[in-house]
Amino acid sequence: MDMELIKPGAILASLLFALIGVAVFWLCFVIIDKITPYDLWGEIVEKQNQALALVVAAMCLGISIIVAAAIH
């Protein structure tokens, strides 16, 4: 077993990168929500717009992949 994974520095770095990734993802989602002409959350939740939900889900996956690749 590799003891490098148990070091506190490695755990702290992993937590820090995870928090940075979540913050970048959240910021990107807020920016995209602001530049669209309608309220994404209202359209998806209140009006049950499944097509928009699928587009937002694809956008979320894309942003997540970009953030993960940048952190890795």
MDTraj code that builds the backbone (N, CA, C; nanometers):
import mdtraj as md
import numpy as np

residues = "MET ASP MET GLU LEU ILE LYS PRO GLY ALA ILE LEU ALA SER LEU LEU PHE ALA LEU ILE GLY VAL ALA VAL PHE TRP LEU CYS PHE VAL ILE ILE ASP LYS ILE THR PRO TYR ASP LEU TRP GLY GLU ILE VAL GLU LYS GLN ASN GLN ALA LEU ALA LEU VAL VAL ALA ALA MET CYS LEU GLY ILE SER ILE ILE VAL ALA ALA ALA ILE HIS".split()
xyz = np.array([
    [0.0853, -0.1180, 0.0000],
    [0.0000, 0.0000, 0.0000],
    [0.0895, 0.1239, 0.0000],
    [0.0532, 0.2194, -0.0792],
    [0.1316, 0.3409, -0.0907],
    [0.0950, 0.4360, 0.0228],
    [0.1919, 0.4690, 0.1060],
    [0.1661, 0.5526, 0.2234],
    [0.1554, 0.7014, 0.1888],
    [0.1870, 0.7386, 0.0634],
    [0.1784, 0.8787, 0.0239],
    [0.0348, 0.9290, 0.0263],
    [-0.0612, 0.8418, 0.0035],
    [-0.2014, 0.8823, -0.0005],
    [-0.2569, 0.9150, 0.1372],
    [-0.1913, 0.8683, 0.2429],
    [-0.2412, 0.8884, 0.3780],
    [-0.1836, 1.0162, 0.4409],
    [-0.0844, 1.0763, 0.3777],
    [-0.0214, 1.1960, 0.4332],
    [-0.1227, 1.3094, 0.4450],
    [-0.1155, 1.3851, 0.5539],
    [-0.2097, 1.4967, 0.5721],
    [-0.2003, 1.6010, 0.4605],
    [-0.0826, 1.6213, 0.4061],
    [-0.0668, 1.7175, 0.2971],
    [-0.1443, 1.6769, 0.1733],
    [-0.1455, 1.5478, 0.1430],
    [-0.2182, 1.4986, 0.0266],
    [-0.3688, 1.5123, 0.0476],
    [-0.4137, 1.4838, 0.1677],
    [-0.5569, 1.4965, 0.1981],
    [-0.5991, 1.6429, 0.1924],
    [-0.5177, 1.7313, 0.2498],
    [-0.5477, 1.8736, 0.2474],
    [-0.5500, 1.9274, 0.1048],
    [-0.4544, 1.8855, 0.0227],
    [-0.4507, 1.9292, -0.1171],
    [-0.5741, 1.8800, -0.1929],
    [-0.6147, 1.7570, -0.1675],
    [-0.7339, 1.7031, -0.2339],
    [-0.8589, 1.7821, -0.1951],
    [-0.8725, 1.8123, -0.0670],
    [-0.9874, 1.8912, -0.0213],
    [-0.9853, 2.0324, -0.0801],
    [-0.8673, 2.0927, -0.0860],
    [-0.8550, 2.2268, -0.1414],
    [-0.8921, 2.2282, -0.2893],
    [-0.8415, 2.1318, -0.3662],
    [-0.8747, 2.1253, -0.5078],
    [-1.0223, 2.0957, -0.5298],
    [-1.0809, 2.0139, -0.4441],
    [-1.2238, 1.9860, -0.4558],
    [-1.3056, 2.1124, -0.4304],
    [-1.2689, 2.1893, -0.3289],
    [-1.3400, 2.3138, -0.3005],
    [-1.3229, 2.4156, -0.4131],
    [-1.2026, 2.4241, -0.4673],
    [-1.1803, 2.5144, -0.5802],
    [-1.2637, 2.4708, -0.6998],
    [-1.2688, 2.3417, -0.7262],
    [-1.3482, 2.2905, -0.8381],
    [-1.4958, 2.3209, -0.8224],
    [-1.5481, 2.3012, -0.7027],
    [-1.6900, 2.3296, -0.6779],
    [-1.7173, 2.4794, -0.6919],
    [-1.6259, 2.5624, -0.6426],
    [-1.6432, 2.7077, -0.6526],
    [-1.6410, 2.7539, -0.7984],
    [-1.5500, 2.7002, -0.8770],
    [-1.5436, 2.7368, -1.0194],
    [-1.6688, 2.6892, -1.0910],
    [-1.7131, 2.5683, -1.0618],
    [-1.8353, 2.5170, -1.1236],
    [-1.9547, 2.6049, -1.0893],
    [-1.9688, 2.6405, -0.9623],
    [-2.0800, 2.7235, -0.9187],
    [-2.0749, 2.8607, -0.9864],
    [-1.9562, 2.9196, -0.9943],
    [-1.9399, 3.0495, -1.0581],
    [-1.9779, 3.0432, -1.2061],
    [-1.9355, 2.9390, -1.2752],
    [-1.9712, 2.9230, -1.4169],
    [-2.1217, 2.9078, -1.4340],
    [-2.1853, 2.8319, -1.3474],
    [-2.3295, 2.8140, -1.3577],
    [-2.4025, 2.9461, -1.3342],
    [-2.3583, 3.0242, -1.2367],
    [-2.4215, 3.1531, -1.2089],
    [-2.4039, 3.2480, -1.3274],
    [-2.2854, 3.2490, -1.3863],
    [-2.2614, 3.3355, -1.5022],
    [-2.3509, 3.2952, -1.6186],
    [-2.3607, 3.1676, -1.6459],
    [-2.4464, 3.1218, -1.7554],
    [-2.5927, 3.1522, -1.7249],
    [-2.6332, 3.1397, -1.5992],
    [-2.7704, 3.1723, -1.5609],
    [-2.7987, 3.3211, -1.5833],
    [-2.6992, 3.4055, -1.5564],
    [-2.7187, 3.5502, -1.5729],
    [-2.7216, 3.5926, -1.7193],
    [-2.6460, 3.5251, -1.8066],
    [-2.6414, 3.5689, -1.9462],
    [-2.7554, 3.5116, -2.0311],
    [-2.8271, 3.4148, -1.9793],
    [-2.9428, 3.3645, -2.0532],
    [-3.0609, 3.4586, -2.0336],
    [-3.1483, 3.4693, -2.1337],
    [-3.2587, 3.5659, -2.1248],
    [-3.3718, 3.5263, -2.0300],
    [-3.3660, 3.4103, -1.9719],
    [-3.4721, 3.3658, -1.8812],
    [-3.4100, 3.3023, -1.7579],
    [-3.4915, 3.2801, -1.6572],
    [-3.4464, 3.2202, -1.5316],
    [-3.4383, 3.0688, -1.5490],
    [-3.3167, 3.0151, -1.5474],
    [-3.2984, 2.8713, -1.5696],
    [-3.3712, 2.7882, -1.4641],
    [-3.3522, 2.8253, -1.3382],
    [-3.4121, 2.7459, -1.2310],
    [-3.5649, 2.7497, -1.2388],
    [-3.6215, 2.8660, -1.2665],
    [-3.7666, 2.8778, -1.2776],
    [-3.8218, 2.7976, -1.3939],
    [-3.7508, 2.8008, -1.5062],
    [-3.7953, 2.7240, -1.6229],
    [-3.7907, 2.5737, -1.5960],
    [-3.6853, 2.5295, -1.5300],
    [-3.6690, 2.3851, -1.5077],
    [-3.7626, 2.3343, -1.3985],
    [-3.7695, 2.4058, -1.2866],
    [-3.8448, 2.3558, -1.1718],
    [-3.9938, 2.3884, -1.1831],
    [-4.0239, 2.5140, -1.2112],
    [-4.1645, 2.5550, -1.2101],
    [-4.2397, 2.5146, -1.3375],
    [-4.1754, 2.5326, -1.4525],
    [-4.2422, 2.5030, -1.5791],
    [-4.2124, 2.3637, -1.6319],
    [-4.1292, 2.2884, -1.5615],
    [-4.0955, 2.1500, -1.5973],
    [-4.0420, 2.1390, -1.7408],
    [-3.9540, 2.2304, -1.7794],
    [-3.8962, 2.2312, -1.9135],
    [-3.7845, 2.1262, -1.9196],
    [-3.8181, 2.0083, -1.9719],
    [-3.7242, 1.8969, -1.9731],
    [-3.6123, 1.9171, -2.0744],
    [-3.6418, 1.9827, -2.1849],
    [-3.5380, 2.0080, -2.2848],
    [-3.4303, 2.1001, -2.2273],
    [-3.4723, 2.2045, -2.1584],
    [-3.3763, 2.2951, -2.0962],
    [-3.2986, 2.2248, -1.9852],
    [-3.3646, 2.1382, -1.9118],
    [-3.2965, 2.0626, -1.8063],
    [-3.1868, 1.9744, -1.8654],
    [-3.2133, 1.9148, -1.9806],
    [-3.1127, 1.8319, -2.0462],
    [-2.9946, 1.9160, -2.0940],
    [-3.0221, 2.0344, -2.1482],
    [-2.9151, 2.1240, -2.1916],
    [-2.8315, 2.1692, -2.0725],
    [-2.8952, 2.2038, -1.9625],
    [-2.8234, 2.2468, -1.8423],
    [-2.7417, 2.1308, -1.7854],
    [-2.7956, 2.0106, -1.7896],
    [-2.7208, 1.8940, -1.7409],
    [-2.5958, 1.8706, -1.8261],
    [-2.6088, 1.8839, -1.9571],
    [-2.4928, 1.8688, -2.0453],
    [-2.3899, 1.9788, -2.0186],
    [-2.4381, 2.1008, -1.9953],
    [-2.3489, 2.2113, -1.9624],
    [-2.2757, 2.1833, -1.8312],
    [-2.3465, 2.1323, -1.7332],
    [-2.2854, 2.1003, -1.6037],
    [-2.1775, 1.9932, -1.6191],
    [-2.2050, 1.8914, -1.6979],
    [-2.1040, 1.7879, -1.7216],
    [-1.9826, 1.8450, -1.7933],
    [-2.0065, 1.9306, -1.8910],
    [-1.8955, 1.9920, -1.9629],
    [-1.8084, 2.0767, -1.8732],
    [-1.8698, 2.1606, -1.7919],
    [-1.7936, 2.2440, -1.6981],
    [-1.7182, 2.1564, -1.5991],
    [-1.7830, 2.0507, -1.5519],
    [-1.7180, 1.9614, -1.4553],
    [-1.5960, 1.8931, -1.5153],
    [-1.6061, 1.8511, -1.6396],
    [-1.4923, 1.7857, -1.7058],
    [-1.3774, 1.8831, -1.7245],
    [-1.4096, 2.0064, -1.7632],
    [-1.3059, 2.1085, -1.7802],
    [-1.2369, 2.1392, -1.6482],
    [-1.3143, 2.1558, -1.5423],
    [-1.2560, 2.1853, -1.4104],
    [-1.1720, 2.0680, -1.3622],
    [-1.2194, 1.9458, -1.3814],
    [-1.1432, 1.8282, -1.3374],
    [-1.0126, 1.8158, -1.4141],
    [-1.0164, 1.8430, -1.5441],
    [-0.8938, 1.8356, -1.6240],
    [-0.7958, 1.9450, -1.5841],
    [-0.8464, 2.0617, -1.5531],
    [-0.7586, 2.1726, -1.5126],
    [-0.6946, 2.1456, -1.3764],
    [-0.7672, 2.0846, -1.2862],
    [-0.7139, 2.0551, -1.1533],
    [-0.6183, 1.9370, -1.1572],
    [-0.6485, 1.8411, -1.2402],
    [-0.5662, 1.7201, -1.2458],
    [-0.4298, 1.7544, -1.2970],
])
top = md.Topology()
chain = top.add_chain()
for i, resn in enumerate(residues, 1):
    res = top.add_residue(resn, chain, resSeq=i)
    for name in ("N", "CA", "C"):
        top.add_atom(name, md.element.get_by_symbol(name[0]), res)
traj = md.Trajectory(xyz[None], top)
